[in-house]
Amino acid sequence: MSYLLSQPGEVLTLLLQHLRMTGISLGIAIALAVPLALLVMRLRWLAVPVLGGLGVLYTVPSLALIIFLVPLFGLNATSVIVAMVLYTQVILVRNLTVGLVGINPAVLEAARGMGMSLSQRWWRVQVPLVLPVFLAGVRIAAIVAIAIATIGAKFNAGGLGKLLFDGIQTNRYDKIVAGAIAVAVLALVINGLLLALEHYAQPQQRLKKL
């Protein structure tokens, strides 16, 4: 804690770098996962190869994946962000697919009977029902991204992991502890915020607000 209190400027800079990598990777991952999950829902035969392929990719150690990406994207944050996007795809696609499959067909049929168009059924029925499940996936993906971003400091990506690796190289235990605390607190805060959002997105919670 002493290092965190004595070097607030450096810690804040590294924190912003960490948040930037996490935010960019999650944004790209969500933008890819939504159409991919919808494609799997439309063409059910794609479920096994797509989810199976993403599952196999998820088993590859993050360090090995980043090393594999370095020749393609360089020794920088880009390689780390690409690895974060690839890793979070299986979580996001699987959760969104499970959420969509879990919607009662009778609900969609009732919406169709009320004269709702395809887009209206999507935005007014499917999105509200699947949102809590998808946000649960986003929450897990965010924690995974934060962890990978920590390792990314070894590849000149910056972030809070730099405190850990610098501390290990220089035998500065205060920096190691500071980095561990900072990453843990960041993960807990992001998890708490997304958990609250997930709880608020529950249909029964939104009805209470009306």
CYANA upper distance limits for C-alpha pairs under 8 A (distance plus 0.5 A):
  1 MET  CA      5 LEU  CA      6.78
  1 MET  CA    174 ASP  CA      8.12
  1 MET  CA    177 VAL  CA      7.92
  1 MET  CA    178 ALA  CA      6.38
  1 MET  CA    181 ILE  CA      8.40
  2 SER  CA      6 SER  CA      6.53
  2 SER  CA    174 ASP  CA      7.79
  2 SER  CA    178 ALA  CA      8.39
  3 TYR  CA      7 GLN  CA      6.33
  3 TYR  CA    174 ASP  CA      6.58
  3 TYR  CA    175 LYS  CA      6.94
  3 TYR  CA    178 ALA  CA      6.66
  4 LEU  CA      8 PRO  CA      6.39
  4 LEU  CA     11 VAL  CA      7.16
  4 LEU  CA    178 ALA  CA      6.38
  7 GLN  CA     11 VAL  CA      6.85
  8 PRO  CA     12 LEU  CA      6.44
  9 GLY  CA     13 THR  CA      6.76
 10 GLU  CA     14 LEU  CA      6.78
 11 VAL  CA     15 LEU  CA      6.47
 11 VAL  CA    160 LEU  CA      7.80
 12 LEU  CA     16 LEU  CA      6.65
 13 THR  CA     17 GLN  CA      6.85
 13 THR  CA    159 GLY  CA      8.44
 14 LEU  CA     18 HIS  CA      6.65
 14 LEU  CA    158 GLY  CA      6.94
 14 LEU  CA    159 GLY  CA      4.91
 14 LEU  CA    160 LEU  CA      5.63
 14 LEU  CA    162 LYS  CA      8.21
 15 LEU  CA     19 LEU  CA      6.64
 15 LEU  CA    159 GLY  CA      6.43
 15 LEU  CA    160 LEU  CA      6.32
 16 LEU  CA     20 ARG  CA      6.47
 16 LEU  CA    159 GLY  CA      7.87
 17 GLN  CA     21 MET  CA      6.79
 17 GLN  CA    158 GLY  CA      6.73
 17 GLN  CA    159 GLY  CA      5.40
 17 GLN  CA    160 LEU  CA      8.34
 18 HIS  CA     22 THR  CA      6.71
 18 HIS  CA    146 ILE  CA      7.86
 18 HIS  CA    149 ALA  CA      6.97
 18 HIS  CA    150 THR  CA      8.14
 18 HIS  CA    158 GLY  CA      7.64
 18 HIS  CA    159 GLY  CA      4.74
 18 HIS  CA    160 LEU  CA      6.71
 19 LEU  CA     23 GLY  CA      6.34
 19 LEU  CA    159 GLY  CA      8.46
 20 ARG  CA     24 ILE  CA      6.53
 21 MET  CA     25 SER  CA      6.58
 21 MET  CA     77 ALA  CA      7.94
 21 MET  CA     81 ILE  CA      6.73
 21 MET  CA    149 ALA  CA      7.34
 22 THR  CA     26 LEU  CA      6.59
 22 THR  CA     81 ILE  CA      8.21
 22 THR  CA     84 MET  CA      8.46
 22 THR  CA    142 ALA  CA      7.51
 22 THR  CA    145 ALA  CA      6.26
 22 THR  CA    146 ILE  CA      6.61
 22 THR  CA    149 ALA  CA      7.47
 23 GLY  CA     27 GLY  CA      6.55
 24 ILE  CA     28 ILE  CA      6.73
 24 ILE  CA     81 ILE  CA      7.96
 25 SER  CA     29 ALA  CA      6.43
 25 SER  CA     81 ILE  CA      5.95
 25 SER  CA     82 VAL  CA      7.70
 25 SER  CA     84 MET  CA      6.49
 25 SER  CA     85 VAL  CA      5.74
 25 SER  CA    145 ALA  CA      8.03
 26 LEU  CA     30 ILE  CA      6.48
 26 LEU  CA     84 MET  CA      8.46
 26 LEU  CA     85 VAL  CA      7.26
 26 LEU  CA     88 THR  CA      8.22
 26 LEU  CA    138 VAL  CA      8.38
 26 LEU  CA    141 ALA  CA      8.08
 26 LEU  CA    142 ALA  CA      7.42
 26 LEU  CA    145 ALA  CA      8.19
 27 GLY  CA     31 ALA  CA      6.70
 28 ILE  CA     32 LEU  CA      6.77
 28 ILE  CA     85 VAL  CA      7.25
 29 ALA  CA     33 ALA  CA      6.41
 29 ALA  CA     85 VAL  CA      5.53
 29 ALA  CA     86 LEU  CA      8.03
 29 ALA  CA     88 THR  CA      7.11
 29 ALA  CA     89 GLN  CA      6.54
 29 ALA  CA     92 LEU  CA      8.29
 30 ILE  CA     34 VAL  CA      6.56
 30 ILE  CA     89 GLN  CA      8.36
 30 ILE  CA     92 LEU  CA      7.55
 31 ALA  CA     35 PRO  CA      7.83
 32 LEU  CA     36 LEU  CA      6.78
 32 LEU  CA     89 GLN  CA      8.28
 33 ALA  CA     37 ALA  CA      6.42
 33 ALA  CA     89 GLN  CA      6.58
 33 ALA  CA     92 LEU  CA      6.50
 33 ALA  CA     93 VAL  CA      5.62
 34 VAL  CA     38 LEU  CA      6.76
 34 VAL  CA     93 VAL  CA      7.46
 34 VAL  CA     96 LEU  CA      7.86
 35 PRO  CA     39 LEU  CA      6.54
 36 LEU  CA     40 VAL  CA      6.76
 36 LEU  CA     93 VAL  CA      7.42
 37 ALA  CA     41 MET  CA      6.69
 37 ALA  CA     93 VAL  CA      5.80
 37 ALA  CA     94 ARG  CA      8.09
 37 ALA  CA     96 LEU  CA      6.86
 37 ALA  CA     97 THR  CA      6.02
 38 LEU  CA     42 ARG  CA      6.66
 38 LEU  CA     97 THR  CA      8.05
 39 LEU  CA     43 LEU  CA      6.48
 39 LEU  CA     46 LEU  CA      8.48
 40 VAL  CA     44 ARG  CA      5.92
 40 VAL  CA     45 TRP  CA      7.98
 40 VAL  CA     46 LEU  CA      5.94
 40 VAL  CA     47 ALA  CA      5.91
 40 VAL  CA     50 VAL  CA      8.28
 40 VAL  CA     97 THR  CA      8.05
 41 MET  CA     47 ALA  CA      8.24
 41 MET  CA     97 THR  CA      7.37
 41 MET  CA    100 LEU  CA      8.31
 41 MET  CA    101 VAL  CA      8.32
 43 LEU  CA     47 ALA  CA      8.22
 45 TRP  CA     49 PRO  CA      8.45
 46 LEU  CA     50 VAL  CA      6.29
 47 ALA  CA     51 LEU  CA      6.23
 47 ALA  CA     52 GLY  CA      8.29
 48 VAL  CA     52 GLY  CA      5.96
 49 PRO  CA     53 GLY  CA      6.21
 50 VAL  CA     54 LEU  CA      6.68
 51 LEU  CA     55 GLY  CA      6.43
 51 LEU  CA     90 VAL  CA      7.15
 51 LEU  CA     93 VAL  CA      8.19
 51 LEU  CA     94 ARG  CA      7.45
 52 GLY  CA     56 VAL  CA      6.72
 53 GLY  CA     57 LEU  CA      6.77
 54 LEU  CA     58 TYR  CA      6.68
 54 LEU  CA     89 GLN  CA      7.46
 54 LEU  CA     90 VAL  CA      5.60
 55 GLY  CA     59 THR  CA      7.16
 55 GLY  CA     90 VAL  CA      6.58
 56 VAL  CA     60 VAL  CA      7.62
 57 LEU  CA     86 LEU  CA      8.18
 57 LEU  CA     87 TYR  CA      7.70
 58 TYR  CA     86 LEU  CA      8.40
 58 TYR  CA     87 TYR  CA      6.08
 58 TYR  CA     90 VAL  CA      7.55
 60 VAL  CA     64 ALA  CA      7.45
 60 VAL  CA     65 LEU  CA      7.06
 61 PRO  CA     65 LEU  CA      6.79
 62 SER  CA     66 ILE  CA      6.70
 62 SER  CA     83 ALA  CA      7.72
 62 SER  CA    148 ILE  CA      7.31
 63 LEU  CA     67 ILE  CA      6.77
 63 LEU  CA    151 ILE  CA      7.82
 64 ALA  CA     68 PHE  CA      6.67
 65 LEU  CA     69 LEU  CA      6.80
 65 LEU  CA     83 ALA  CA      7.00
 66 ILE  CA     70 VAL  CA      6.71
 66 ILE  CA     79 SER  CA      6.56
 66 ILE  CA     80 VAL  CA      6.51
 66 ILE  CA     83 ALA  CA      6.46
 67 ILE  CA     71 PRO  CA      8.27
 68 PHE  CA     72 LEU  CA      8.38
 69 LEU  CA     73 PHE  CA      6.62
 69 LEU  CA     74 GLY  CA      8.02
 69 LEU  CA     79 SER  CA      6.07
 69 LEU  CA     82 VAL  CA      8.43
 69 LEU  CA     83 ALA  CA      8.10
 70 VAL  CA     74 GLY  CA      5.08
 70 VAL  CA     75 LEU  CA      5.89
 70 VAL  CA     76 ASN  CA      8.30
 70 VAL  CA     79 SER  CA      6.27
 71 PRO  CA     75 LEU  CA      8.32
 72 LEU  CA     79 SER  CA      8.34
 73 PHE  CA     78 THR  CA      6.72
 73 PHE  CA     79 SER  CA      5.89
 74 GLY  CA     78 THR  CA      7.84
 74 GLY  CA     79 SER  CA      6.97
 75 LEU  CA     79 SER  CA      7.38
 75 LEU  CA    155 PHE  CA      6.02
 75 LEU  CA    156 ASN  CA      6.87
 75 LEU  CA    157 ALA  CA      8.44
 76 ASN  CA     80 VAL  CA      7.63
 76 ASN  CA    155 PHE  CA      6.29
 76 ASN  CA    156 ASN  CA      5.61
 76 ASN  CA    157 ALA  CA      5.56
 77 ALA  CA     81 ILE  CA      6.57
 77 ALA  CA    152 GLY  CA      7.61
 77 ALA  CA    155 PHE  CA      7.80
 77 ALA  CA    156 ASN  CA      7.17
 77 ALA  CA    157 ALA  CA      4.55
 77 ALA  CA    158 GLY  CA      7.94
 78 THR  CA     82 VAL  CA      6.64
 78 THR  CA    157 ALA  CA      8.33
 79 SER  CA     83 ALA  CA      6.77
 80 VAL  CA     84 MET  CA      6.71
 80 VAL  CA    148 ILE  CA      7.98
 80 VAL  CA    149 ALA  CA      7.25
 80 VAL  CA    152 GLY  CA      6.07
 80 VAL  CA    155 PHE  CA      8.22
 80 VAL  CA    157 ALA  CA      7.55
 81 ILE  CA     85 VAL  CA      6.68
 81 ILE  CA    149 ALA  CA      8.26
 82 VAL  CA     86 LEU  CA      6.74
 83 ALA  CA     87 TYR  CA      6.61
 84 MET  CA     88 THR  CA      6.65
 84 MET  CA    144 VAL  CA      8.34
 84 MET  CA    145 ALA  CA      6.00
 84 MET  CA    148 ILE  CA      7.01
 84 MET  CA    149 ALA  CA      8.09
 85 VAL  CA     89 GLN  CA      6.78
 86 LEU  CA     90 VAL  CA      8.26
 87 TYR  CA     91 ILE  CA      8.34
 87 TYR  CA    144 VAL  CA      8.41
 87 TYR  CA    145 ALA  CA      8.49
 88 THR  CA     92 LEU  CA      6.77
 88 THR  CA    141 ALA  CA      5.69
 88 THR  CA    144 VAL  CA      7.71
 88 THR  CA    145 ALA  CA      7.74
 89 GLN  CA     93 VAL  CA      6.30
 90 VAL  CA     94 ARG  CA      6.32
 91 ILE  CA     95 ASN  CA      6.62
 91 ILE  CA    137 GLY  CA      6.32
 91 ILE  CA    138 VAL  CA      8.31
 91 ILE  CA    140 ILE  CA      7.97
 91 ILE  CA    141 ALA  CA      6.84
 92 LEU  CA     96 LEU  CA      6.58
 92 LEU  CA    134 PHE  CA      7.41
 92 LEU  CA    137 GLY  CA      5.81
 92 LEU  CA    138 VAL  CA      6.90
 92 LEU  CA    141 ALA  CA      7.60
 93 VAL  CA     97 THR  CA      6.46
 94 ARG  CA     98 VAL  CA      6.53
 95 ASN  CA     99 GLY  CA      6.52
 95 ASN  CA    133 VAL  CA      6.74
 95 ASN  CA    134 PHE  CA      6.10
 95 ASN  CA    136 ALA  CA      8.24
 95 ASN  CA    137 GLY  CA      6.11
 96 LEU  CA    100 LEU  CA      6.66
 96 LEU  CA    130 VAL  CA      7.54
 96 LEU  CA    133 VAL  CA      7.39
 96 LEU  CA    134 PHE  CA      5.74
 96 LEU  CA    137 GLY  CA      8.25
 97 THR  CA    101 VAL  CA      6.60
 98 VAL  CA    102 GLY  CA      6.53
 99 GLY  CA    103 ILE  CA      7.24
 99 GLY  CA    129 LEU  CA      8.30
 99 GLY  CA    130 VAL  CA      5.48
 99 GLY  CA    133 VAL  CA      6.26
 99 GLY  CA    134 PHE  CA      7.49
100 LEU  CA    126 GLN  CA      7.68
100 LEU  CA    130 VAL  CA      6.58
103 ILE  CA    107 VAL  CA      7.93
103 ILE  CA    126 GLN  CA      7.88
103 ILE  CA    129 LEU  CA      7.66
103 ILE  CA    130 VAL  CA      8.11
104 ASN  CA    108 LEU  CA      7.58
105 PRO  CA    109 GLU  CA      6.62
106 ALA  CA    110 ALA  CA      6.51
107 VAL  CA    111 ALA  CA      6.76
108 LEU  CA    112 ARG  CA      6.61
108 LEU  CA    121 ARG  CA      7.56
108 LEU  CA    125 VAL  CA      7.90
109 GLU  CA    113 GLY  CA      6.58
110 ALA  CA    114 MET  CA      6.79
111 ALA  CA    115 GLY  CA      7.25
111 ALA  CA    116 MET  CA      6.29
111 ALA  CA    121 ARG  CA      6.98
111 ALA  CA    125 VAL  CA      8.17
112 ARG  CA    116 MET  CA      5.75
112 ARG  CA    117 SER  CA      7.59
112 ARG  CA    121 ARG  CA      7.91
116 MET  CA    120 GLN  CA      6.05
116 MET  CA    121 ARG  CA      6.43
117 SER  CA    121 ARG  CA      6.62
118 LEU  CA    122 TRP  CA      6.76
119 SER  CA    123 TRP  CA      6.72
120 GLN  CA    124 ARG  CA      6.09
120 GLN  CA    125 VAL  CA      8.02
121 ARG  CA    125 VAL  CA      5.61
121 ARG  CA    126 GLN  CA      6.83
122 TRP  CA    126 GLN  CA      5.33
122 TRP  CA    127 VAL  CA      6.40
123 TRP  CA    127 VAL  CA      5.78
123 TRP  CA    128 PRO  CA      7.78
124 ARG  CA    128 PRO  CA      7.08
125 VAL  CA    129 LEU  CA      6.86
126 GLN  CA    130 VAL  CA      6.47
127 VAL  CA    131 LEU  CA      6.16
128 PRO  CA    132 PRO  CA      8.33
128 PRO  CA    201 ALA  CA      8.04
128 PRO  CA    203 PRO  CA      7.53
129 LEU  CA    202 GLN  CA      8.38
129 LEU  CA    203 PRO  CA      7.42
130 VAL  CA    134 PHE  CA      6.68
131 LEU  CA    135 LEU  CA      6.47
131 LEU  CA    198 GLU  CA      8.34
131 LEU  CA    201 ALA  CA      7.04
131 LEU  CA    202 GLN  CA      8.33
132 PRO  CA    136 ALA  CA      6.75
132 PRO  CA    198 GLU  CA      5.66
132 PRO  CA    199 HIS  CA      7.72
132 PRO  CA    201 ALA  CA      5.98
132 PRO  CA    202 GLN  CA      6.25
133 VAL  CA    137 GLY  CA      7.07
133 VAL  CA    198 GLU  CA      8.40
134 PHE  CA    138 VAL  CA      6.77
135 LEU  CA    139 ARG  CA      6.56
135 LEU  CA    194 LEU  CA      7.67
135 LEU  CA    197 LEU  CA      8.20
135 LEU  CA    198 GLU  CA      6.09
136 ALA  CA    140 ILE  CA      6.92
136 ALA  CA    194 LEU  CA      8.30
136 ALA  CA    195 LEU  CA      7.87
136 ALA  CA    198 GLU  CA      6.96
137 GLY  CA    141 ALA  CA      6.51
138 VAL  CA    142 ALA  CA      6.45
138 VAL  CA    194 LEU  CA      8.40
139 ARG  CA    143 ILE  CA      7.04
139 ARG  CA    190 ILE  CA      8.24
139 ARG  CA    191 ASN  CA      6.54
139 ARG  CA    194 LEU  CA      6.19
139 ARG  CA    195 LEU  CA      7.55
140 ILE  CA    144 VAL  CA      6.86
140 ILE  CA    191 ASN  CA      8.42
141 ALA  CA    145 ALA  CA      6.55
142 ALA  CA    146 ILE  CA      6.65
142 ALA  CA    190 ILE  CA      8.06
142 ALA  CA    191 ASN  CA      8.29
143 ILE  CA    147 ALA  CA      6.82
143 ILE  CA    187 ALA  CA      6.45
143 ILE  CA    190 ILE  CA      8.20
143 ILE  CA    191 ASN  CA      7.59
144 VAL  CA    148 ILE  CA      6.79
145 ALA  CA    149 ALA  CA      6.48
146 ILE  CA    150 THR  CA      6.85
146 ILE  CA    183 VAL  CA      8.19
146 ILE  CA    187 ALA  CA      7.29
147 ALA  CA    151 ILE  CA      7.28
148 ILE  CA    152 GLY  CA      6.67
149 ALA  CA    153 ALA  CA      7.38
149 ALA  CA    157 ALA  CA      8.35
149 ALA  CA    159 GLY  CA      7.40
149 ALA  CA    161 GLY  CA      7.83
150 THR  CA    159 GLY  CA      7.00
150 THR  CA    160 LEU  CA      6.63
150 THR  CA    161 GLY  CA      4.65
150 THR  CA    162 LYS  CA      8.07
150 THR  CA    183 VAL  CA      8.12
151 ILE  CA    155 PHE  CA      8.35
151 ILE  CA    161 GLY  CA      6.67
152 GLY  CA    156 ASN  CA      7.49
152 GLY  CA    157 ALA  CA      5.93
152 GLY  CA    158 GLY  CA      7.62
152 GLY  CA    159 GLY  CA      8.21
152 GLY  CA    161 GLY  CA      7.69
153 ALA  CA    157 ALA  CA      5.36
153 ALA  CA    158 GLY  CA      5.27
153 ALA  CA    159 GLY  CA      6.46
153 ALA  CA    160 LEU  CA      7.93
153 ALA  CA    161 GLY  CA      5.62
153 ALA  CA    162 LYS  CA      5.59
153 ALA  CA    165 PHE  CA      8.03
154 LYS  CA    161 GLY  CA      8.14
154 LYS  CA    162 LYS  CA      7.68
154 LYS  CA    165 PHE  CA      7.45
158 GLY  CA    162 LYS  CA      6.50
160 LEU  CA    164 LEU  CA      7.89
160 LEU  CA    179 GLY  CA      6.37
160 LEU  CA    182 ALA  CA      7.51
160 LEU  CA    183 VAL  CA      6.98
161 GLY  CA    165 PHE  CA      6.87
161 GLY  CA    179 GLY  CA      6.82
161 GLY  CA    183 VAL  CA      8.20
162 LYS  CA    166 ASP  CA      6.30
162 LYS  CA    179 GLY  CA      8.13
163 LEU  CA    167 GLY  CA      6.39
163 LEU  CA    175 LYS  CA      5.90
163 LEU  CA    176 ILE  CA      6.60
163 LEU  CA    178 ALA  CA      7.58
163 LEU  CA    179 GLY  CA      5.45
164 LEU  CA    168 ILE  CA      6.73
164 LEU  CA    175 LYS  CA      6.75
164 LEU  CA    176 ILE  CA      4.98
164 LEU  CA    177 VAL  CA      8.11
164 LEU  CA    178 ALA  CA      8.30
164 LEU  CA    179 GLY  CA      5.67
164 LEU  CA    180 ALA  CA      7.42
165 PHE  CA    169 GLN  CA      6.70
165 PHE  CA    176 ILE  CA      7.99
166 ASP  CA    170 THR  CA      6.64
166 ASP  CA    172 ARG  CA      8.15
166 ASP  CA    175 LYS  CA      7.85
166 ASP  CA    176 ILE  CA      8.32
167 GLY  CA    171 ASN  CA      5.97
167 GLY  CA    172 ARG  CA      4.90
167 GLY  CA    173 TYR  CA      6.49
167 GLY  CA    174 ASP  CA      7.87
167 GLY  CA    175 LYS  CA      5.45
167 GLY  CA    176 ILE  CA      5.48
168 ILE  CA    172 ARG  CA      7.05
168 ILE  CA    173 TYR  CA      7.97
168 ILE  CA    176 ILE  CA      7.25
172 ARG  CA    176 ILE  CA      7.08
173 TYR  CA    177 VAL  CA      6.58
174 ASP  CA    178 ALA  CA      6.50
175 LYS  CA    179 GLY  CA      6.47
176 ILE  CA    180 ALA  CA      6.67
177 VAL  CA    181 ILE  CA      6.55
178 ALA  CA    182 ALA  CA      6.52
179 GLY  CA    183 VAL  CA      6.62
180 ALA  CA    184 ALA  CA      6.58
181 ILE  CA    185 VAL  CA      6.50
182 ALA  CA    186 LEU  CA      6.59
183 VAL  CA    187 ALA  CA      6.65
184 ALA  CA    188 LEU  CA      6.66
185 VAL  CA    189 VAL  CA      6.56
186 LEU  CA    190 ILE  CA      6.64
187 ALA  CA    191 ASN  CA      6.43
188 LEU  CA    192 GLY  CA      6.51
189 VAL  CA    193 LEU  CA      6.66
190 ILE  CA    194 LEU  CA      6.63
191 ASN  CA    195 LEU  CA      6.39
192 GLY  CA    196 ALA  CA      6.64
193 LEU  CA    197 LEU  CA      6.79
194 LEU  CA    198 GLU  CA      6.45
195 LEU  CA    199 HIS  CA      6.64
196 ALA  CA    200 TYR  CA      6.66
197 LEU  CA    201 ALA  CA      6.62
198 GLU  CA    202 GLN  CA      7.23
199 HIS  CA    205 GLN  CA      7.83
200 TYR  CA    205 GLN  CA      6.18
200 TYR  CA    206 ARG  CA      7.15
201 ALA  CA    205 GLN  CA      7.28
201 ALA  CA    206 ARG  CA      7.08
202 GLN  CA    206 ARG  CA      6.99
203 PRO  CA    207 LEU  CA      6.77
204 GLN  CA    208 LYS  CA      6.93
205 GLN  CA    209 LYS  CA      7.29
206 ARG  CA    210 LEU  CA      7.33
